[in-house]
Structures are given as structure tokens and as C-alpha cells.
């Protein structure tokens, strides 16, 4: 996994967790645990999107 993509997923999760009311420290800890899962989900969605485009052409 690309380090930059993992960092983007991590930062996205931190923001979401803070919006849900967690402290920054709690959000960072939880995001660290779940960033790889988020990255896989994001890449899978992107792959599905590209496959749909390819099928349409």
C-alpha cells in the first residue's frame, strides 16, 4: 500500500472521529487501527468504478 494513500485514509478517519466527538488523541489512536481497512475499501471502490466505466465503453 502506498504510504501517501494510507496517510490520506488516516487523516480522513481522524477528521470523521473528531466530528463524532472523540478527542484528537482518541481519534488518532482509532484511525491508526482502521486506516488500512479504509484504504482497502477506498481502493476497492475505485476499482469498481473503473471497471464499470470500462464495461460501459
C-alpha positions, 0 to 999 in steps of 0.5 A: 500500500502506498504510504501517501494513500494510507496517510490520506485514509488516516487523516480522513478517519481522524477528521470523521472521529473528531466530528463524532466527538472523540478527542484528537488523541482518541481519534488518532489512536482509532484511525491508526487501527482502521486506516488500512481497512479504509484504504482497502475499501477506498481502493476497492471502490475505485476499482469498481468504478473503473471497471464499470466505466470500462464495461460501459465503453 
